[in-house]
Amino acid sequence: MSSNIDIKRICAWCKQEFIAHKTTTTCCSHRCANLLYKQRKREAAVKANNQVVEKIITEKPIEKIKEKPFLTITEAAVYLGVTRPTLYGYLRRGELKASRLGYKFLLRKEDIDKLFNNPAEFRVPTRDKPAITDFYTTAEIKEKFSVKESWIYEIAKEHNIPRTFNRGRTYWSKKHIDSYFAKKAPDASITEWYSVAELQEKFGMTLSAIYTFVYKNVIPKRKEGKMVYYSKKHFDIAKGIATLEEPQYYTIPEAMEKYNLTRDQLYHYVKYHNITRIKVGKYTKILRSELDQFFEPPKIE
């Protein structure tokens, strides 16, 4: 409902005179009201930030720490300007020592200061890369791994495989090529394989059905020349004619979900309690039995 009153006002944003019809109107237009609102929000954010900074300056935690002869782990980390994990590293290596008092570990500030009395000579670590002396020719790679020449150039570009030229020939680093194909090699524990012809005969599947099935079910495969073979065990399990064996290892996400851990917590337990882990391709897996045993509830026999 509009008002019949006319009030002369000055716009709070552009400072122009205008006629308002409400006593609460402060701006002459929606644009000015929007700009004024944004300015006030910015000023509020700056004020809040300044209050936080002033509080930190007023409290001066480092000044309080300087007056204390003994420091907790957190205070020692603040005093040195490092994180808590870095400070724990100093303690493990014996560079610092801590005494336990109840549930807290305390460090003498005097010991921390002494670290800087005899500084070691600083040297930038250097590592010379060994020269590459073993090479494959393009023809040798094609013959050994049954791949096309265009594929070699594509993979070499994607994975930065070193190469050199000599007398009109291209030579590829043998070490890098072997390493790439080693990662692509099938699991050594798989000993039985189906050929495509065997799958067509046994399951009555077309070629397109086989390719779709193995893609959806992530069936391991190996290639010999132009022939492709698929893991018999994995194919039978996916088809439901074989039972899935109990896995011996947890993947990292499985272990995190089961025991409600973060990735850092899980790696901490595995490292400091020597729980067996293996590397499968680029993934790390943890021995199921040892991790389960570690998290078993305590018992008195």
N, C-alpha and C positions, 0 to 999 in steps of 0.2 A: 504494500500500500504506500503510495507516494505522499510526501508531505507538502503542505502549501507554504511553509515558511521559507524565507530566503535569508541566508546568513552569509555575510561577506567574510571570506577567510583567505589566508595565505597558504599556498601549497607547501607542505613540509619537505618536499623534494626539490621542485623547480623554483620555489619562492614566488610564483606568479599568483596574482589575485584571481579568485574565482567565487562563484556563488554555490554554497552548499545548502542542502535541504535537510541535513541532520546535524545535530550538535557533535556527533562522534566522527564526522567525516574530516579527514586530515589532508587528503590529496585530491588534486583536481581531476585525475584520470586513473584508469586501471593501470596504465603503464607506470605512472609515478608511484602508485601504491606498491606495485610489484618491485620496483627498484628500491624503494625505501625498506621493504621487507627483507630483501637480500642483503642490504647494507647492515641492517640490525642483526641479521644472522651471522654475518662475518664478524661484526664487532663482538658478539657474544662468544664466538669460537676463539677469537684472539684473547679475550678476557679470561676464558677458562684455561687456555694454554699458559697464559702469564701467571695465573694463580698456582698451577702445578709447578712451574719453574721456580717461582718465589718460595714455595714450600720446600722444594729440594735445597735451594740455596740457604734458607733459614735453618733447616735441620743439619746441613753440612755433615753427612754421615762419615766422610773421610776424616773430618776434624775430630769427631768423637773416637774414631778408631785409633787415631794417633796417640791419644791419651791412655789407651788401654795396653797393659803389658802382655796380655794373653788374648788371642783372637780365635773365634770359631772358624769353621771351614768357610762359611759364607763371607765373614768379615775379612779373612785372609785373602780371599779371591778379590774382593773389592779393593783391598789395600794394594794388591799387586796389579789390579786392572785386568784380571783374567777371569775365565769362567770356572765354575766348580769342577767340571771334568778335567780341565787343564791342571788345576791344583791337585786333584787326585793323582794325576800323572806324576807330578813332582814327588808326592808322598810314596808312590809305588817304586820310583827309581831311587829313593833314599836321598833326594836332594833337599827335602824338608822332613822334619819329624814332628809327630803329633802325639799328645798324651790323652788318654781317655779318662774323663771324669764323669761318672754316671753314664748318661746317654749321649754326651757330647765329646767331640774331639777338639782339643785346644792346642794352638801353636804359639810358641813364644815369638813375639814381634822382634825380639833381639836376634833370633835365629834367622828370620826373614831378612833383616837388614844386613846380617853378616854375609849373605849370598853375594852381595854386591861389593864386598871388600876386596875380593880376589877374582875379578872378571876374567873369563877365558878369552883367548884371542878369537875374534870372529872371522870365520872364513865362509865364503859362499860355496856351498857344495856344488861340485860340477860332475857331470857324468858324460863321459865320451861314448858316443854311439859306435859300436863296432861296425867296421866296413862290411858291406854286403858283397860276398864273393861267389856265392852259389846261385845259379840262375836256371830257369826253364826258358826254352824258346817257346814261341806261340804254338808251333807244331807239336812240341812235346806235351804241352798242357792239353791240347785237343785230343791227342792220342791216349794219354794216361787217364784223363777224367771224363772223356767222351762228351765234350762240350763244344759249342760253336765259337768261332773267332769273335763274332760281335758280342757274345755273352761275356767273354774274357775281358774285353775293354769296358763293358758296362759295369761288371763287378769290381774291376780294378779301380775305376773312378769312384764308385760308391764307398769302397773300403780303403782307399788310399794305398793301394799295393804299389811298392816302388818298382820302377822299371828303368831301363837304360837302352840306348841304341848303339849298335856297332855294325859297321859294314852293311847297312841296309836292313838289319834284323832287329827285332824288338826282343829284349830279354827281361824276364819277370823274376822278382825275388823268390827263390825256391822256398825259403822259410815262411814267407807270408802266404804264398799259395797253398803250401801244405797245411798251415795253420787254419786257413779258411775252410778247406775241405775236411779237415779233422773235426771241426765243429758241426759240419753237415753230415758227418758219418752216422749211420744208424746205430742204435743202442746195441752194444756187444752182447747183451743178455738175450736178445731176440735171435733165435736159431731157426725158426720155421717161418716160411714165407709162402704166400699165394702169388701165382702169376695172374695176369689179367685173364688169360684163357681159362685157368682153373676156376676163377671166380664166376666167369660166365657159365661154365659148365655146371658147377656145384649149386649156385644160387639162381641161375637163370636170369642174370642181370645184364642189362645193356651197358655199353661203355659209358654213356652219360650218367646212368644210374650209379655205376661204380664210382666215378669221379665225384659225384655229388655226395655219396655216402661217406667216402673216406675223408672228404673235406669237412663235413658236418661233425664227424666223430673223431677227427684228428688222428687218423690211423697212421702209424709210422710206416715209412716206405724207404726202399733203397733202389738205386738205379745201376744197372749193368749195361753199358752201351745204350741201345735203344729200348731195352727191356726194363719194365718197372715191376717191382714186387712189393706186396703189402704184408704187414705182420699178421700171421695166422692167428695168434692169440688175441690180439686186439680186435681183429675183424670178427672172430667168433663171439667174443664178449659183447661187441656192439650189436651183433645179430641175435644175442640171447641164447646161444647154444653152448656157451661156456660160462662159468661163474667167475666173478671178479675176485682176485686174490686180495687178502688183507695187505694194504701197503705197509712197507717197512719204514717209510720216511714221511714226515710231515713237510708240506711246503710251508714257506714263511707265513702266508696269509692264513693257512689252516691252523698253525700253532698259535698265531696271534688271536684268532677268533675263539679257539677252544679255551685258552687260559686267560683271555681278556687282557692282553699285553700290548704295549706299543712296540713298534719295530726296534727302538733303542733298548727297551727293557729285555726283549727276547734275545737280542745279540749279546747283551751284557751277561745274561745267565749262561748262554751257550759258551761264551768265551771263557768266563772265569770259573766255570764248573766243568770244563773240558768235555762237553757233550758232543758226541760224534756228529759231524756234518759232512756232506759231500756236495760237489759241484756237478750239476747236470746241465750242460750247455751254459747258459748265462744265469741259471737259477740255482739257488742254494736250498738244500733239503736237510732236515734234522732227523736223526735216528729216533723213531717213535718210542721205542722201549725205554731209552735213557731219559728222554724228556718227561715221559709219564712217571717214571720212577722218581725223578727230581721233584715233581709236583705232588707226589703222594702225601696224604696227611700224616703227621707224626704219630708214632705209636710206641707204647712201652711194652716190651715183651717180658 
